[in-house]
Amino acid sequence: MEEALLFEKTSPGRIGYSLPALDVPQCQPSLHLQRKTLSLPELSEPDVVRHYTRLAQWNFSIDQNFYPLGSCTMKYNPKINDWAASLPGFAGLHPQTPDSFSQGALKLMYELSSMIKNLSGLDAVSLLPLAGAQGEYTGLRLISAYYEARGEKRTKILIPDTAHGTNPASCSLTGFCVVKIPITSEGILSLERIQKEVTKDVAALMLTHPNTLGYLEENIKEISDILHEKGALLYCDGANFNAFAGLAQVRDFGVDVVQFNLHKTFSTPHGGGGPGSGPVAVDKKLEPFLPVPIISKNHDSYALNWDRPQSIGSLSAFYGNFGILVRAYTYMKTLGLEGMRRMAHMAILNANYIRSRLKNHFHLPYPKRFCLHETIFDDSLQNKHGFTTLDMAKRLLDYGYHPPTIYFPLVVHGSMMIEPTESESKQTLDAFCDVMIKISEEGKKNPDFLKKAPYTTKVRRVDEVHAARNPKLVYKA
Ligand SMILES: *Cc1c(COP(=O)(O)O)cnc(C)c1O
């Protein structure tokens, strides 16, 4: 590339740029068009390949080692998903292709919606939301539209104090007020408390299920009965659906709207904020409000349907994160319903295995029940010896592991939230547990040693607060 669009400072505060072989005289007065050769470094292909391979090696991914990041469901992502998503008919499809030329993609989305309907037991699905959080936002907009159509004014959403931070954030974005509900010492919601809190102005309870401590909300059906009796709805944050996909339908718990995190439960590489896909499934009373377009089927042909007078409107350009939809579809088809059940069983078994292997070495803040997909420890036994969850998380990096989610949920002081997922072998789980125990012993002998970890990474321990408060943003090193 000899010449290209380039920004150049022509005088203080002024930016000029040049266009390759293009004459745009009408722009010249204000933009100072110039012709200039770009000073890009000339590199050979092997140099470029080595550069990016090195960067990839410095990164950490599930393809390298165990990644027990609680709540995030970092399971192995089968390569067949990527193969399917990169098929030229999918990857090369222009989003504005007429429906008649994109029947395959529309059929895939229609069938994926049907599978999500079957798994949830609910009546209608939108695949549009681009993340779990956007699914929450969509669900809450639907709830808001529902009450508006009924002429009811309900302003509050109840949220347990263990919830993921996106829950209250989505409420605020939608204009609802958040009422925080404390969980009991058993780690679940209390019926009495819900009974007391559901007043006439409550629109819904937003409940993560299984909850963020990894527990089944045992009274969820009774809770939904209370809500429905008082005219309120039950929103389910389904990001932890890995624990019961194929085992139970949320419809049976009385859920009115649920979002799924396809990038977690149905395996797409994710992390660092994306990419994601957070479809919502709803009861028929919320269906008229779903965002446009929805995919409709007429005999054997499929179409995007924009003609929905009560819809909350568009959420994003086109039809969601299509590549993730293809991956989720491929994953579901590969596993089938039986495979999905086995996935959920294994995820639960693996989390409980870690729980029982580590429970004599780390304190369990909510010890009374079995967990589902994840287990939470705290650092109270280690604090006595002068080291913390953060020190142990940093030391795990030296042993080649991604640390678990730490200091979340906020109700657990010094929390370590471990989610192994179903895709790990017993050997991997044992090796990880051995290292966790070893690190705890290292700290008891010499807490200062742990305080300086990690020792083997490219970047040693950073002052994260300082880095966030005083970011150094450079264009060229
Ligand atoms: C991951 C997660 C979310 C948010 O999903 P994103 O795709 O990251 O926006 C919400 N709730 C729970 C319980 C989660 O684990």
Ligand as a Chemical Component Dictionary entry (heavy atoms), coordinates in Angstrom:
data_LIG
# 
_chem_comp.id                   LIG 
_chem_comp.type                 NON-POLYMER 
_chem_comp.pdbx_formal_charge   0 
_chem_comp.three_letter_code    LIG 
# 
loop_
_chem_comp_atom.comp_id 
_chem_comp_atom.atom_id 
_chem_comp_atom.alt_atom_id 
_chem_comp_atom.type_symbol 
_chem_comp_atom.charge 
_chem_comp_atom.model_Cartn_x 
_chem_comp_atom.model_Cartn_y 
_chem_comp_atom.model_Cartn_z 
_chem_comp_atom.pdbx_ordinal 
LIG C1 C1 C 0 -22.309 -13.158 32.557 1  
LIG C2 C2 C 0 -23.510 -12.820 33.335 2  
LIG C3 C3 C 0 -24.328 -11.727 32.980 3  
LIG C4 C4 C 0 -23.998 -10.759 31.880 4  
LIG O1 O1 O 0 -23.772 -11.329 30.630 5  
LIG P1 P1 P 0 -22.861 -10.567 29.546 6  
LIG O2 O2 O 0 -22.979 -11.373 28.316 7  
LIG O3 O3 O 0 -21.490 -10.493 30.105 8  
LIG O4 O4 O 0 -23.460 -9.189  29.361 9  
LIG C5 C5 C 0 -25.473 -11.520 33.722 10 
LIG N1 N1 N 0 -25.789 -12.302 34.773 11 
LIG C6 C6 C 0 -25.021 -13.341 35.155 12 
LIG C7 C7 C 0 -25.429 -14.190 36.316 13 
LIG C8 C8 C 0 -23.845 -13.630 34.451 14 
LIG O5 O5 O 0 -23.069 -14.649 34.841 15 
# 
loop_
_chem_comp_bond.comp_id 
_chem_comp_bond.atom_id_1 
_chem_comp_bond.atom_id_2 
_chem_comp_bond.value_order 
_chem_comp_bond.pdbx_ordinal 
LIG C1 C2 SING 1  
LIG C2 C3 SING 2  
LIG C2 C8 DOUB 3  
LIG C3 C4 SING 4  
LIG C3 C5 DOUB 5  
LIG C4 O1 SING 6  
LIG O1 P1 SING 7  
LIG P1 O2 DOUB 8  
LIG P1 O3 SING 9  
LIG P1 O4 SING 10 
LIG C5 N1 SING 11 
LIG N1 C6 DOUB 12 
LIG C6 C7 SING 13 
LIG C6 C8 SING 14 
LIG C8 O5 SING 15 
# 
